[in-house]
Amino acid sequence: MTNTGPFTNRSPIVLASGSPRRRELLADLGLTFDVHPSPLDEPAPEAGESPADYVLRMAEVKTMDVAGRFRGATVIGADTAVVLGNRIMGKPESRLDALDMLAALSGRTHQVVTGFCVVLPDGGAVTGAVSTDVDMRVSTEAELMAYIRTGEPMDKAGAYAIQGVGTFLVTAIRGSYTNVVGLPVAKVVEVLLGRNVVVPAQG
């Protein structure tokens, strides 16, 4: 996948995720990359595991799995969770599950935590986790069910997409917007520039 953007990569890049949102975010940077999602299942959080530790673990497992098949490339992976208090929300398993998540989030502030893992061509890895606060408007059950019927919530952590139809649910954010979409772009670019994987595009 190629696009015109502010950066160009000096070596092959592989995105270890099937998320179209993450593909778009990388493409907007101007990078050329292949997409090879990990087939591994995502286990539930372990007892006492913090949200940041959980998404970091998931990002590392999936990225390392793909990196083992693409040695010499830079492999980028991420995992995102919506967190309300001590509850970690992944993707809903049903419409009722989506309604339960959205009703719990309604009128409250939650955190979106994304863990990322960048495996470098030499086999080294850089990881990190970014958290963004998200404020949600108070929504009626009828409004939430109408949103669920669009189908958008069913493959999204926390059952909503800030960059899609679900934007009407969000009143404010504090922190990285792209982190809520699924990839903390500023942090990932910082890693890629710092390790000379990407450079500014020449005019």
N, C-alpha and C positions, 0 to 999 in steps of 0.2 A: 504494500500500500504506500503510495507516495502523495505528497501534497506540497504546496508552496508555503513556506513558513520561515521563521527566524533562525532555525538551526538545521544543521546537516550532520549525519552520523559518519564517523570515521571507520566503523566496523559494523558487522551485522548485529541487528537487534531483533529479539524475539519477545513478543508479548505473550506471557503465560496466562492468558485470560480470554474468555470468549465474550466478555462484556462489550457491547457496541459503544457504550459511553467511554470506556477506557480507550478503545480504538480511535474514537473521534478526538479525544484529548491529545493522544500522541501524534495523530495525523496533523492536527492543527499546528503542532510545533514544526512541521516540515520534515519529520523523520521518516525514513524508509524502514519498514519492519515486516516480519512475518508473524502470523497469529497461530499459536499452538497451545490451546488450553490444556491444563492438566485434567486427566480423567478421574482423579482421586475424589472420593467422597469427603464431605466436610463433617467431621464429628462434632458433637455438641461440646460446649465448654466444659472443662473439668471443674470439679468442686473447688471453689475458692479462687478460680482463675479470674484475673481482672480482664476487663474488656480489651485493654491494650495488649496484654499478654496473649489473649485468645486470637485476635486478628493478626498479630505478629506471627504466632505459631502457624496459623492457616496459610498466611502469605509465604512463609518460609517453606513449608511442606510442599505446596503446589509449585512454587518457583524452582526449588531444588529438583523436584521430579522432572520438570521440563528441561532444566539446565543439563541434566545428565545425558540428554539426547542431543544437545546442541553445544558441544564443547567448542570454545573459541568465540562464541557469541556472547553478547550481553543480553541477559534474560531478565525481564521485568515482570513482577507479579504483585498482586495486591488482594486484600480481603477487607470488606467493609461490614461493619455492624452498627445498628442503631441501638442506643443504650438509654434506657429510662430508669433512673435509680440504679438498682442492682440487676435489672432485667436486660439481658442481651437479646435483641430481636434480629433474627435472620430473615430469610425469605418465607412468606406465608405458605402453609401447606394446603390451605383451602380458602374459600371466600369468607367463611366464618372466622378463620384464623386471621385473615387480613382485617376484618372488621374489628376483632378484638384488639389488634395492634393499633389501628388508627384511632379507635375510641380511647384507648389508654393514652395516646399521644396528644389528643385533642385538648387545646387550651393550656398546654404545658410546655416546658423547655426540656429538650433532650440533647444528647450528644451523639454525633456521628463520628465513629472512630475507624480510621482506615490504617491498616498495617501494610507496609510495602517492603519488598525485597528486591534488590538489584544484584544479580550474580554476574560478576565481571568476567571478561575473557580468560583471566588467569585463574579463575575458580574461586576467587575471594568474593565475599558477599557484604553488602551494606544494607542494613534494615532500619526501619523507623516506624513510628506510629504518630498520627496526627489526629487531634480531636477538634471538632467544631460544634459550638452550641447552636441549636436551632429552636426557634420559638414557633409554636403552632397556634393557629386561630382556633376558636371554639367552633366545631362543626357538628351538625345534627346527624343522627343515624341515617336519615334519608339522603343527606348529602354524601356521606361516606359510602353508602351502598351504591349510589349513582356513580361515584368515582370507581369503585371496585368493578362495576359492570363494564367499564372501559377496557378492563383487562390489564391495564398498566401496572397495578400493584403486585401482580402475582409473581414476578421474578425480581422484586426489589427488596432489599433489606429494609425492614420497618414498614413495608407495604406502601411506599410512596416514592415518586421520582421528583426531585426538586427542579430538574431541568425539563420536565414534561408537563402533562396535564396537572400533576400534583402540585405545581407551583402555587395554586390557589390556597393550599393548606398552610403555607409558610408566611409568617409575618416579619421575621427578621432572622439573620444569622450573625454570629460573631466568630470570625475565623475564616479558614479557607473554604471558598465556594466549591472549587473542584474536588476538594476532599469529600464533600457531601455527594457529589456526582459519582465518586468512586476512585479517585486517584489524586493525591496531594501533589499537583504538578510542580509547584515551585520547589518543593523538597526533592522530588525526583530529578528535576533539571539540575539542581545544585549538585547532586551526586554525579550525574552524567558529565557535567562540565568539569567538575573537580577531578574526575578520573579520565578526562580527555576522550571520552566515548563520543561526545558530540561537541561541535564547535559552532560559533556563529556563522550563518550562511554568508557567502561572499556575493556582492552585487555584480 
